[in-house]
Amino acid sequence: MTAGWRGILQLPASAWLDVMSGTGGFSPPRARTLAPPPIGSIAMTFRLSGIDPAPYAAMFALDDEALRRLGAKRVMADRVHGYPCRVSLEDACIGEELLLLTYEHQRAPSPYRACGPVFVRRNGRRAFLAAGVVPPYVTRRLISLRAYDAGQLMVDASVRDGEGAAAELERMFSDPAVACVHLHNARYGCFSCVADRV
């Protein structure tokens, strides 16, 4: 069973959806949307989104030993602002259940292909934020921003206080060569979310 799960974890998200729908045991949660900032506050050239929860929903039913064999771990949030969920782009509340697992945030066949640890909370709704919105999940942290072109090669990078992330995203997207920007929590180095051009 472990080998089977390991093989499934290597599938792309679209294949995962086929696997899960075949069992009849998963319905994707409804997306969450935040209102845009006041008109004129920023140019709104970007949109942040959370990761797809579908590949991980069934893992919450596994016991701790099965999760360990997959390189994942179940955790319970025991403090505020310590467990940022990459699906909802919100910090988990104290007492919420999450999985700590490896996420391949840069899948392109380029020298920058990469993966790292992320938290995914149970029943988290995937965030598709309105253009220009940067949530507290980002603004309360020191953020590393990494800009990629259409070939997924890094063309720009910087570190900013989270409050300055929106302005830095606007600066990066002013370069027409930038296709997307990956945000990372600078202190721990882990992936936070992606910003796409709008």
N, C-alpha and C positions, 0 to 999 in steps of 0.2 A: 504493500500500500504506500509505503514511503516513497519508493521509486516512482510510482505512478504520480503521486503528488508533485515530486520534483520535476517530472516531465511536464506536467500541466503548468507549473509555475514558469516554465520557459516559453510558454505560448504567448503570442501577442494578445492584446486586449480583445480584439475581435474574435479570436478563436476561443478565448475564455468565455465570452458571452454565449457562444454556441454550446460549449461544454455545460455551463450552468443552466441554460434554458432547457437542455436535454434532460436534466434531472427534475425539472419542474420545481426547484427549490429556491429560486432567486428572482426577485423583481428589483431592478435598479431603483435606488431612492431618487426622489424628485430633486432636481437641481435647485440650489439656493442662489438668489440674486440680491445684490445690494443696490440701493439707489445711487445714481451718479452724483458727483459733487456739484456745487452751484455753477451755473454757466459762467464761463470766463475765468474760472479759477485755474484751470490748466487746459492744455490743448487737446487732451484726450486722444492720444495717438496709440494707446496701449490698452490691453485688457488682461487681467490676471485670472487664472483658473486653477482649480484643484485637480488632483490626480483622479483617475477613474477608480471607484471602489470595487467594481465588479470582480476583478481578479482575486480579491482578498476576502470577500463576504463569507465564503464557505469555511475559511480557515478559522473563524471564530468558534466553530463547532468542534475543532480538534482539541485533544487534551494537550497538556503542557509538554509531554514527552514527544508527541507527534510534531508539535511546533518546533521543538528543539532540533529534531532531525531535519527539519526544513530550514534551519538557520533563523528561526523567528522566536519571539518571546512575548508572552502575554504580560501586560503591566496594568496597574490601576493608578490613575492619577492621584497623587497624594499632596500636590501643591498647585497653586494657580500659576499660570504662565510657564509651566515646566514641561508640558506635553502638547506641542503644536501639531494639530491634525492636518496632514497634507491633502486630505479630501475636502474638508469644509473650510479650510483656511481660518480656523478658529482654535484657540487654546481649549483643551478639554477641561471640563469642570472636575473638581475633586470628587473622587469616587467613580469616575467613568472608566470603562474598560477600553484598552487600546492594544493593538499589536505593534511591536517594534520589529521591523523586517527590512530586508534589502529591496530598494527600488532602483531600477535602471532609468535614471532621469535623462540620460543622453544615449539614445539607442542608435543613432546614425552610424554607419560604417566610416567613421572618421577617426583621426588620432585622438579626438576628445571624447570618445565613447566612455561612459562612466556610470557608476552606480554608487549607492550609499544608503545609510540607515534613515528610515522615516517612521513616524508614528501614524497609524490609521485607527481611528476610533470606531467602535461598533455603531452601526446605523448612521454613520456620518453622511450627510447629504453633500454631493459634489457642488462646489462653488463655481459659478460662472459670474464673475463680478461685472458690474457695469463699467463702461469705458472710463478710464481715469481713476477708478477707485483703488485705493491702497488701504487695506484693513489694519486694525490695531495689531493683528497677528504679525504683520510686517513692521509697522511703525515703531513698536516697542523694542525692536531688536537691532543690533548692528548687522547690516546686510552687505553681502558681497554680490555684485551684479556682473554677469558674464554675458556679453553680447555675441551672437552667432550669425553668420551669413546663411544664405540659402543652402550652401554645401555643408553646414554645421561645423564650420571652422570659426574659432574665436577671433573676433576682430576688435574687441574692446573689453575692458574690465575695470572695475573700480570697487571701492568699499565706502559705504556711506552710513551715517546714522539713519535708522529707519524713517525718521521724519523727512529726510531728504531723498527718499527713494523715488517718489513721484517725479521730482524735478530731474533726477538723474536718468530715469527711464525716458523722459521727454528728450533729454539731450542725446541719449543713445539712439533713439528712434528718429532723430533728425537726420541721421546718416542713412541714406536709402539702401545701403548695403546690409543693414541690420534686419534680419528676418524675425528674430526672437531674442529674448533676454531671459536667462535663468537666474533666479534669486536664490542665494544660499544664506543660511545663518552663519555669519562670519566667525563667531567664536568656536562653534563646534564643527563648522565646515559642511554641514548637512544640507541637502536640497530643501528649499522652502516652497517655491512655486515657479511657474513659467509666465512670462508676459509675452503676449503675441501682438503683432501690429494690427490695428483696426483701420 
